[in-house]
Amino acid sequence: MQYMEKQLKVSKEIQSLIAERLPGHSLDAPFYLSPEIFELDIREIFSKHWIHVAVEPDIPEPGDYVTVEVGLNSIVVVRDDDMSVRAYHNVCRHRGARLCSEHKGSVGNLVCPYHQWTYNLTGELIHADHMGEKFDRSKHGLKPVHVENLAGLIFICLAEQPPRDFAVMRDAMAPYLLPHGLQDCKIAKQVDLIEEGNWKLTMENNRECYHCATNHPELTASLFEFGFGYQSAPGNAEQIAEFDRLAAQRCAEWERGGLPSAEIERLDELVTGFRTQRLPLDRAGESQTLDGKVASGKLLGQFERADLGGLSFWTQPNSWHHFMSDHIVSFSVLPLSAERTLVRTKWLVHKDAREGIDYQLDNLTAVWNATNDQDKRLVELSQQGARSTAYQPGPYSPFTEGLVEKFCTWYIGRLSAGLKSGSATTIAIAVEN
């Protein structure tokens, strides 16, 4: 494959689909199928917005790095010698070779395997043989990528000028996340799952729990589905009222103990949309496990009690996270093509927790391994349906799918804003040699 710049001209048909999207309904089929819209998604969403790509425990020591693929761009996120987190395009400034080929690793410097051009961890070119006396190394450092660290969650933005409201999310969310001490965790397990479906179907599926009771027996063993966008409706009003009373009671209790818990809902208000809420859990009420008890005996942060519910945190466009007293589950979604998506899941425990003693890996991962497999099947069924000539946008439930509508409203709004601005009209594409 070679790469070239292509003028991305959005067809009138696609522009009409964006402008005329029917509120309260699923998206038209081309949003899930069209390579043209996939290119638009990469340009207007994944190349312009803050994307969750890693956690601090991915790179605990100086020289540790992790790579992530965003469209055709490879990014390397690295810990420098001063313990700062930095991000660069994973491209040598000589002839463009990829610097780091592995997903994770540790280096003293970033060395191109082709001609050994060498960059320090701050991106400066420090060694380049045979370039002559007039060659200015200072003009050939690595191309930086914007990076932000929110209480141990690492976000990048490929745009020259990233959205400025990340600080709004940081100010709101840091008090919620910091008590869980993500920076003092380790990754107990990472699973990369490929779903044969469009990335938006993955996100839509995550943004509702309408499907949970009948599809996720492991998850709903401890998680109340009513906490995820449910509104009172005929047939479940009493159950929801009871859950709301329990949630309010536990929220007040946790907040009296200094643990922020109340809902913040800004999914479609901001460029950097987000939502959070700490919710009570069923059974033992301690963790998202099959029996509701903690999976790890070594609690996070300075916690002394286990029954702290589950703090859910969602970000637009590509992540969700569950923070509990004993472990954290972090998810990132990365589009691979119009009909293929990578879902990356990480389970984190306290860095001093001992596998086989403080926690059993199978027990720690059981709920979300099962849930991810079930969601993969549901997304793929939806993708298959979108290919049918019989498909047409269907109505969202006003009682259970309001948060899906917020995702779609945000998404369509970002595409519309990008088309109106007329900026960044080229995109890198792969072409056959």
N, C-alpha and C positions, 0 to 999 in steps of 0.2 A: 504493500500500500504506500502511496504518496499522499501528501496533504497539500491542499491549495485553498485559497480564499475564494468564496463564492458569494456573489451578491444575493442576499436573501430577500427576494421580492415576494411579499405575502399576497397570494391571489385574492381577487375580489370575493370569491366564494368563502375563503377562510375569514376574511375581514367581516363579511356578513354574518357568519356563524358567531363570531365574537360579539359583534354589535347587537345581534338579535337573540342572544341566549335567553331562554325562557326561565325566569326566576322560579325557584321552588321545584325544579325538575333536574334530572340528571343531564349530563352534557350530551350533545349530538355525537354520533358515532365517530366522525373524523377526529374528534379530540382524543380518542383512544387508539386510533388506527393509522392516522395520516403521518407519513414521514415528514411532510412539510410542517405540520404542527409540532412534531417532535423537535425539529430544528428550531422552531420558534420558542418552544419551552426551554431549550438549552440556552438560547440567546437572551430571552427576556426574563426568565426565572432563575435558572441555575448559574448564569453568568453575571447576574446583576444583584442578587440578593444574598443575605447571610445564610450559608449552608452549614448545617452541623456535620462534622466529618470525623471527630475523634474525641477522646477524653484524655485528661492529663496522665492517667496511669498507662496510656499507650506509650508515653515517652517519659519515663520517670527520671532518667539520668542524662547528663550532658552527652550529646552525640546520638541519643536515641531518636529514631525517625519513624514515621509512618507515611505511606503514600496513599493517595486517593485519586480516583479517576472521576472527573466532572466533564461529561461530554467527551471530547477528544483531548482535553487538557489533563495532564498528570501533574499533581501537586505533591510536594514533599513538605511535611510538617515536622519540624525538628526542634529539639531542646538545645539551646546554645550553652556555652560555658558559664554564662551568668545565670543559668536556669530560666531564661526567658523562652517563650514559645515563639517560633518564627515559621513562616511559610514562604515557599518559593515555587516558581514553575520548575518542574523536574526536567529541565532542558539545558544542556551545555551551551554556553554562548559561543563556542567555536563553530561546530557544524551541526549542532542540534541533537546530538545523541542523548538518550535518556540517561540520567545520572544514577538513579536508584531503581533497580528492576524488581526488588522484592517488596512485598507489602509492608514489612517491618524489618528493622535492623538497627545496628549501632555502628557509628563511624567516628573517626577522629576529625576528618575533613570530608567534604563531598568531592569525590574524585571521579572524573569522567573515565569510563572504561575504555574509550576509544583512543584518545591521545593524551590521557592523564592530565588534562587541565584540572587544577585543584582549587577548590573554594573552601574558605573557612566557614564556620557555622553562622557567621553574620552575613554570608553571601558574597564576600569579597573574593575576587580572583587573586590567589596568592602564588600560583605557579603555572607557567605556560612556556614550554620549551620552544626554541627555534622561531620566535616571533619577531626578532630584530630589536634594535635599540629604540626605534621610534614607536614601538607598540606600547600603548597606554593601558595597563591592566585595570586601572581604576574605572575605565569606561566599559568594562566587560564583566561586571559582577552579575550574579544571578538576578533574574527578574522577580521582585518580591510580590507577594500576595497579601492582601489585608487579612489580618487574623485577630480574633477576639477570644478571650477566655472568660467564660461565665461560670464561676465557682467550680471550675474543673471541666466544664463542657467547652470544647473548642469548635469555633465557627470560622469559616473563611468566606471571603467575597472576592470574586475575580474582577469586579468592575473597577475602573479608575477611581470613581467616586462612589463609595458604598453608601447605602441608606444610612442616614445620620441618627435614626431613632433606636439603634442598638442600645444606647445608653438608657433609654426608657425601660427596655426589657431588663437590663442589668440592675437598675435601681429597684425595680419591682421584685425581681426574682432572687437576687442574692440573699436576702434574709430568709427566704424559703429553703434555698438549696444548701447554703453554707453549713448549717448544723449537721448535715449528713456526712460532711468531711470527705467528699469525693476525691480530693487531692491526696488523701491518706488511704486510698483503696488500692487494690490490685485487680486485674482482670482475671477472673477465675476461668472464664470460658468465652470464646467468640465463635459465632456461627454465621456464615454467609450463605444466604438462601436466595436462589434465583427463582423469581416468579415470572411465569410466561404471561405477563399482562402489563398494561401501561401503568406508569408510576402513579398516575392520578387515581386509578382504581385501588391501588395499595393504600393511598392516603385516605380516600373516601371510606374504605372499609374500616380503617382505624378510627375515623371520626364519629363512629356511632356504635352503639351496643344493642341495637335492634335485633341483630343476629346472634347475640351472645348466648342466650339461654338455650337455644336449640343446637348450637354449633360448638360451644366451648365449655364442656362439662368440667374440665380441669380448671379453667380460669374462674368460672362462676362458683367453684367450690369455696372460694374466699372472697371474690369480688362481687359487689352489688352492681348489677348493670344500670340501676336507676341513677347512678351518679354521673352518667355520661350522656347528658343532653336530654334525658327523659323529662317530659312535661305531663302533668296530670291529665288523664283521659278516662273516658268510660271504660270500666273493667279493671283499671289498676290504680284508681285515685286513692283508695285506702292504703295500698302498699306504698305508693310514692309518698303519701303524707307521713306514714310511719318512718320511712327511710329519711325523709327531710328532718323529722324531729330528732332522729338518732344523729344525723350528720351535724345538725346545729348544736346539739348537746356536746358531741365529741369535739367539734371545732372550738367551742367556748372553753372547754377543758384544756385542750392543747394550747390555745393562745394564752390562757392564764399561766401556763407553764413556760411561756416565752417562745412557743413554736408557731410561727405564722401558718395559717391553715385556710383562711377564707378564700373563696373563689375570686380569681381575677380573670376576666373574659375580654380579650382584646384581639381575637383571631382575625377579624376583618376591619378593625379600626386603624391599624398601623401598617406601614410597609413591612416592618418586622413584627408580624402578628404572632401572638402567643396566648396561651391559656394555662391556668394552674388551679388546683384545688386539692386539699388533703381530705381524703374520704375514709370513713370507717370500713373495716373489713369484717367479713363473716367468720363463723366458727371461733377459733381462738382469738381472732382479730389482730394478729401480729404481723403476718406477712403473706405475700401471694404465693402460697404453697398449697399442696393438696389437703393438708390438715389445718391450714391457717396458722401454724406455729412458725417461729423463726427457723430459717434454713441454716443460719450460722449463729453459733453461741457467742461469737465475738461481735458485739454491737458496734455500730458506726459512731463516729464522732465522740461526743461525751454522753451519749444516751445511757441512761440507767434503767429505763423501762422499755419493754418490747412492743407494747400495744399502742403504737403511734400511727396506725392506719397506713394508707398508701398515698403519697404525694404524687399526683400525675402532672406532668409538664409537657405541653405540646408546643411546637414551633412551626411556623410556615417557612418554607414549604415542605420540609423533609424529615422531621424527627418527632419522636415522643419518648418519654422517660418515666419510669416508676421508681420513686425513692421510698424505701422502707427503713425500719429501724436497724435491720441486719444486712440488707443488700440492696443494690441498685440494678435495674435493668434498663439499658440504653439502646435505642434503635435509631438507625439512620437509613434513609431511602435514597438510592442513586439510580437514575434512569440509565439503561444501557442501550435501548432502542425504543422504537414506538411501541413494541409489544414485549419487552423484556426489562425487568427491574431487579436490582440487587437490594435485598433487605439484610442489613448487617445488625446483629444483636450481640450485645456484650453484657455479661453478668459480672458485677463487681462486688467484692467483699472487702472487709478491713484488711489492710496489708499484712497484719500479724495473724490473721485467721489461718489455721492449718487444715489443709484438705485431709479428709479422713478422720480428723479429730474434732475440729470446730464445725466443719460442714462436710456433707456428702455431696459430691458434684451432681449425681443423678437427681437427688432431691432438690437441690438448688435450681436446676434447669428444667425440671419436669413440666411445670405449668406452661412456661413460654415456649419450650420446644414443641409441645403438643399444639398450643394455640397458633404458633407460626405455621405449622404444617396445615392446620385447618384453614387458616386465613389464605394460605397459598392456593388451596383448592378453590375457595370462594372467589378469589380474584381471577383465577384462570377460567372459572365458569362464566364470570362476568365478561371477560375478554372474548370468550367464544361467542357469547350472546351478542356482543357489540358488532361482530363480523356478519351477523345475519341480516338479510334484507328486511326482515320483520322488525328489527330493532327500531325503537323510537324513544326519545327521552320520557322517562316515567316520573310521576310525582313523588317527591319526598314526603314522608310522614311528618306532619307538623308537631307530633308528640314525641318523636324519637330521633329524627334526622336533621334537626336544626343546625347542628355543628357541621354536618356534611355541606349544607347550604352555605354556611359561612366560609368553608374552604373553597367552594366553587366560586363564590362571590369574590373572595380575595384573588383567586387565580385569574378569573376573567378581568378583574380590575387591573391587575398587573400587566396582562397582555395589552389591554386597551391603552394603558398609560405608555407602554413602550412603543406602540404603533403611533401614538400621537406625537411622541417626542421625536421620532424619526432618527434616533441615534443608533450607533453600532449596527450599521446595515450590512456588515460582512460577517461571515461565520466560517470557521475552518471545517472542511469536510474531507472524508477519505475518498480517494479515487484509485481505480485499478492502475497498476504500472503499465 
